[in-house]
Amino acid sequence: MKRLLFGSIALAQSVGAYAIDAAAAEPPLEPHPIGTIVFIVLFVGFCVGFAWMVWRKKADKKEE
C-alpha cells in the first residue's frame, strides 16, 4: 500500500513538472531543407539496396 501511495505521489509531481515545462517551451525550429533531402535520399537508397540484396539472394537460391 505504501508503494502505491508513494508511486501515485511521484506520478502526480512528474506530471505537474511536465505540464509546467511544456507550457514554457518554444515552438520547434523548422529543419533545414538540405538535411531533409539528404535523409530522404539516404533512406530511399538503403531501402532500394536492401530490396535488391534480398531479390539477388532469392535469385541465387533458385539457380541451385
Chimera marker file (.cmm) of the C-alpha trace (Angstrom):
<marker_set name="trace">
<marker id="1" x="0.000" y="0.000" z="0.000" r="1" g="1" b="0" radius="0.5"/>
<marker id="2" x="2.882" y="2.335" z="0.796" r="1" g="1" b="0" radius="0.5"/>
<marker id="3" x="4.439" y="1.713" z="-2.631" r="1" g="1" b="0" radius="0.5"/>
<marker id="4" x="1.165" y="2.581" z="-4.334" r="1" g="1" b="0" radius="0.5"/>
<marker id="5" x="0.827" y="5.777" z="-2.317" r="1" g="1" b="0" radius="0.5"/>
<marker id="6" x="4.415" y="6.886" z="-2.951" r="1" g="1" b="0" radius="0.5"/>
<marker id="7" x="4.144" y="5.945" z="-6.622" r="1" g="1" b="0" radius="0.5"/>
<marker id="8" x="0.988" y="7.992" z="-7.101" r="1" g="1" b="0" radius="0.5"/>
<marker id="9" x="2.585" y="10.993" z="-5.382" r="1" g="1" b="0" radius="0.5"/>
<marker id="10" x="5.679" y="10.725" z="-7.593" r="1" g="1" b="0" radius="0.5"/>
<marker id="11" x="3.493" y="10.386" z="-10.685" r="1" g="1" b="0" radius="0.5"/>
<marker id="12" x="1.465" y="13.471" z="-9.753" r="1" g="1" b="0" radius="0.5"/>
<marker id="13" x="4.632" y="15.500" z="-9.219" r="1" g="1" b="0" radius="0.5"/>
<marker id="14" x="6.200" y="14.416" z="-12.503" r="1" g="1" b="0" radius="0.5"/>
<marker id="15" x="3.024" y="15.178" z="-14.473" r="1" g="1" b="0" radius="0.5"/>
<marker id="16" x="2.882" y="18.621" z="-12.913" r="1" g="1" b="0" radius="0.5"/>
<marker id="17" x="6.528" y="19.307" z="-13.730" r="1" g="1" b="0" radius="0.5"/>
<marker id="18" x="5.993" y="18.202" z="-17.318" r="1" g="1" b="0" radius="0.5"/>
<marker id="19" x="2.974" y="20.485" z="-17.714" r="1" g="1" b="0" radius="0.5"/>
<marker id="20" x="4.967" y="23.498" z="-16.499" r="1" g="1" b="0" radius="0.5"/>
<marker id="21" x="7.881" y="22.638" z="-18.808" r="1" g="1" b="0" radius="0.5"/>
<marker id="22" x="5.635" y="22.070" z="-21.818" r="1" g="1" b="0" radius="0.5"/>
<marker id="23" x="3.923" y="25.427" z="-21.354" r="1" g="1" b="0" radius="0.5"/>
<marker id="24" x="7.252" y="27.288" z="-21.286" r="1" g="1" b="0" radius="0.5"/>
<marker id="25" x="8.700" y="25.509" z="-24.323" r="1" g="1" b="0" radius="0.5"/>
<marker id="26" x="9.124" y="27.419" z="-27.558" r="1" g="1" b="0" radius="0.5"/>
<marker id="27" x="7.805" y="26.037" z="-30.823" r="1" g="1" b="0" radius="0.5"/>
<marker id="28" x="10.320" y="23.807" z="-32.616" r="1" g="1" b="0" radius="0.5"/>
<marker id="29" x="12.530" y="25.266" z="-35.314" r="1" g="1" b="0" radius="0.5"/>
<marker id="30" x="11.965" y="24.330" z="-38.936" r="1" g="1" b="0" radius="0.5"/>
<marker id="31" x="14.509" y="21.787" z="-40.212" r="1" g="1" b="0" radius="0.5"/>
<marker id="32" x="16.891" y="22.817" z="-42.972" r="1" g="1" b="0" radius="0.5"/>
<marker id="33" x="15.639" y="21.539" z="-46.352" r="1" g="1" b="0" radius="0.5"/>
<marker id="34" x="19.046" y="20.150" z="-47.364" r="1" g="1" b="0" radius="0.5"/>
<marker id="35" x="19.090" y="17.897" z="-44.307" r="1" g="1" b="0" radius="0.5"/>
<marker id="36" x="15.622" y="16.637" z="-45.143" r="1" g="1" b="0" radius="0.5"/>
<marker id="37" x="16.596" y="15.937" z="-48.756" r="1" g="1" b="0" radius="0.5"/>
<marker id="38" x="19.755" y="14.090" z="-47.684" r="1" g="1" b="0" radius="0.5"/>
<marker id="39" x="17.741" y="11.986" z="-45.239" r="1" g="1" b="0" radius="0.5"/>
<marker id="40" x="15.163" y="11.089" z="-47.902" r="1" g="1" b="0" radius="0.5"/>
<marker id="41" x="17.840" y="10.176" z="-50.453" r="1" g="1" b="0" radius="0.5"/>
<marker id="42" x="19.723" y="8.005" z="-47.957" r="1" g="1" b="0" radius="0.5"/>
<marker id="43" x="16.556" y="6.348" z="-46.649" r="1" g="1" b="0" radius="0.5"/>
<marker id="44" x="15.263" y="5.505" z="-50.125" r="1" g="1" b="0" radius="0.5"/>
<marker id="45" x="18.743" y="4.383" z="-51.185" r="1" g="1" b="0" radius="0.5"/>
<marker id="46" x="19.064" y="1.999" z="-48.243" r="1" g="1" b="0" radius="0.5"/>
<marker id="47" x="15.553" y="0.624" z="-48.856" r="1" g="1" b="0" radius="0.5"/>
<marker id="48" x="16.290" y="0.019" z="-52.548" r="1" g="1" b="0" radius="0.5"/>
<marker id="49" x="19.674" y="-1.515" z="-51.716" r="1" g="1" b="0" radius="0.5"/>
<marker id="50" x="18.114" y="-3.836" z="-49.154" r="1" g="1" b="0" radius="0.5"/>
<marker id="51" x="15.373" y="-4.920" z="-51.574" r="1" g="1" b="0" radius="0.5"/>
<marker id="52" x="17.964" y="-5.523" z="-54.314" r="1" g="1" b="0" radius="0.5"/>
<marker id="53" x="20.113" y="-7.666" z="-51.997" r="1" g="1" b="0" radius="0.5"/>
<marker id="54" x="17.083" y="-9.748" z="-50.934" r="1" g="1" b="0" radius="0.5"/>
<marker id="55" x="15.999" y="-10.173" z="-54.573" r="1" g="1" b="0" radius="0.5"/>
<marker id="56" x="19.534" y="-11.148" z="-55.611" r="1" g="1" b="0" radius="0.5"/>
<marker id="57" x="19.807" y="-13.680" z="-52.777" r="1" g="1" b="0" radius="0.5"/>
<marker id="58" x="16.437" y="-15.193" z="-53.738" r="1" g="1" b="0" radius="0.5"/>
<marker id="59" x="17.576" y="-15.451" z="-57.382" r="1" g="1" b="0" radius="0.5"/>
<marker id="60" x="20.791" y="-17.204" z="-56.308" r="1" g="1" b="0" radius="0.5"/>
<marker id="61" x="18.820" y="-19.813" z="-54.319" r="1" g="1" b="0" radius="0.5"/>
<marker id="62" x="16.578" y="-20.576" z="-57.311" r="1" g="1" b="0" radius="0.5"/>
<marker id="63" x="19.607" y="-21.369" z="-59.529" r="1" g="1" b="0" radius="0.5"/>
<marker id="64" x="20.911" y="-24.008" z="-57.118" r="1" g="1" b="0" radius="0.5"/>
<link id1="1" id2="2" r="1" g="1" b="0" radius="0.2"/>
<link id1="2" id2="3" r="1" g="1" b="0" radius="0.2"/>
<link id1="3" id2="4" r="1" g="1" b="0" radius="0.2"/>
<link id1="4" id2="5" r="1" g="1" b="0" radius="0.2"/>
<link id1="5" id2="6" r="1" g="1" b="0" radius="0.2"/>
<link id1="6" id2="7" r="1" g="1" b="0" radius="0.2"/>
<link id1="7" id2="8" r="1" g="1" b="0" radius="0.2"/>
<link id1="8" id2="9" r="1" g="1" b="0" radius="0.2"/>
<link id1="9" id2="10" r="1" g="1" b="0" radius="0.2"/>
<link id1="10" id2="11" r="1" g="1" b="0" radius="0.2"/>
<link id1="11" id2="12" r="1" g="1" b="0" radius="0.2"/>
<link id1="12" id2="13" r="1" g="1" b="0" radius="0.2"/>
<link id1="13" id2="14" r="1" g="1" b="0" radius="0.2"/>
<link id1="14" id2="15" r="1" g="1" b="0" radius="0.2"/>
<link id1="15" id2="16" r="1" g="1" b="0" radius="0.2"/>
<link id1="16" id2="17" r="1" g="1" b="0" radius="0.2"/>
<link id1="17" id2="18" r="1" g="1" b="0" radius="0.2"/>
<link id1="18" id2="19" r="1" g="1" b="0" radius="0.2"/>
<link id1="19" id2="20" r="1" g="1" b="0" radius="0.2"/>
<link id1="20" id2="21" r="1" g="1" b="0" radius="0.2"/>
<link id1="21" id2="22" r="1" g="1" b="0" radius="0.2"/>
<link id1="22" id2="23" r="1" g="1" b="0" radius="0.2"/>
<link id1="23" id2="24" r="1" g="1" b="0" radius="0.2"/>
<link id1="24" id2="25" r="1" g="1" b="0" radius="0.2"/>
<link id1="25" id2="26" r="1" g="1" b="0" radius="0.2"/>
<link id1="26" id2="27" r="1" g="1" b="0" radius="0.2"/>
<link id1="27" id2="28" r="1" g="1" b="0" radius="0.2"/>
<link id1="28" id2="29" r="1" g="1" b="0" radius="0.2"/>
<link id1="29" id2="30" r="1" g="1" b="0" radius="0.2"/>
<link id1="30" id2="31" r="1" g="1" b="0" radius="0.2"/>
<link id1="31" id2="32" r="1" g="1" b="0" radius="0.2"/>
<link id1="32" id2="33" r="1" g="1" b="0" radius="0.2"/>
<link id1="33" id2="34" r="1" g="1" b="0" radius="0.2"/>
<link id1="34" id2="35" r="1" g="1" b="0" radius="0.2"/>
<link id1="35" id2="36" r="1" g="1" b="0" radius="0.2"/>
<link id1="36" id2="37" r="1" g="1" b="0" radius="0.2"/>
<link id1="37" id2="38" r="1" g="1" b="0" radius="0.2"/>
<link id1="38" id2="39" r="1" g="1" b="0" radius="0.2"/>
<link id1="39" id2="40" r="1" g="1" b="0" radius="0.2"/>
<link id1="40" id2="41" r="1" g="1" b="0" radius="0.2"/>
<link id1="41" id2="42" r="1" g="1" b="0" radius="0.2"/>
<link id1="42" id2="43" r="1" g="1" b="0" radius="0.2"/>
<link id1="43" id2="44" r="1" g="1" b="0" radius="0.2"/>
<link id1="44" id2="45" r="1" g="1" b="0" radius="0.2"/>
<link id1="45" id2="46" r="1" g="1" b="0" radius="0.2"/>
<link id1="46" id2="47" r="1" g="1" b="0" radius="0.2"/>
<link id1="47" id2="48" r="1" g="1" b="0" radius="0.2"/>
<link id1="48" id2="49" r="1" g="1" b="0" radius="0.2"/>
<link id1="49" id2="50" r="1" g="1" b="0" radius="0.2"/>
<link id1="50" id2="51" r="1" g="1" b="0" radius="0.2"/>
<link id1="51" id2="52" r="1" g="1" b="0" radius="0.2"/>
<link id1="52" id2="53" r="1" g="1" b="0" radius="0.2"/>
<link id1="53" id2="54" r="1" g="1" b="0" radius="0.2"/>
<link id1="54" id2="55" r="1" g="1" b="0" radius="0.2"/>
<link id1="55" id2="56" r="1" g="1" b="0" radius="0.2"/>
<link id1="56" id2="57" r="1" g="1" b="0" radius="0.2"/>
<link id1="57" id2="58" r="1" g="1" b="0" radius="0.2"/>
<link id1="58" id2="59" r="1" g="1" b="0" radius="0.2"/>
<link id1="59" id2="60" r="1" g="1" b="0" radius="0.2"/>
<link id1="60" id2="61" r="1" g="1" b="0" radius="0.2"/>
<link id1="61" id2="62" r="1" g="1" b="0" radius="0.2"/>
<link id1="62" id2="63" r="1" g="1" b="0" radius="0.2"/>
<link id1="63" id2="64" r="1" g="1" b="0" radius="0.2"/>
</marker_set>
